[in-house]
């Protein structure tokens, strides 16, 4: 019973709320005022205002005015500068060009030169004698290998010379090398001996037989660019 009573009460409340909502949503029953008079008055007023204002006639567009021409400038006359005339009347001094052509001094008469005296007849050359075996002689080697410049002397800029004496055997080879003089001593001796040991000479021949001989040679050690 309670459940049924609750259901009926809720149904009534729902119907009441539904009716209240319909009352709020529905428009009022009074008809709205007719706006015909207002519309008529507005149209008539707009027509009167439009008829009172005269229509402006269409005016043609204005043509652009042409640009003004610049004023013509009259050419200025060219004025040539007047150069004053120079007075070139220069007096040149007169030179006395007269040469006194006096008598030239007389030269003594030339005398004929005496004929040269006849040259004496040359004496016949003495027969070349071979040097003794113990004396050294200067000969040109067939194979001349230059010595190497010692690095120490090259770095220090030292120059000098070495005079050697050696024996050329029957085969033309060098042996028994000796240092006669060295300047400075002990600087170029080794390089000179090594170079001479590789030289080759033409052997001396006596009565068609090759024999050994003594030879001396001076080797100069000079740096390039120095005298």
Buried (B, 14 or more C-beta within 10 A) or exposed (E): EEEEEEEEEEEEEEEEEEEEEEEEEEEEEEEEEEEEEEEEEEEEEEEEEEEEEEEEEEEEEEEEEEEEEEEEEEEEEEEEEEEEEEEEEEEEEEEEEEEEEEEEEEEEEEEEEEEEEEEEEEEEEEEEEEEEEEEBEEBEBEEEEEBEBBEEBEEEEBBBBBBBBBBBBEEBBBEEBEBEEBEEEEBBBBBBBEBBEEBBBEBBEEEEEBBBBBBBBEBEBEEEEEE
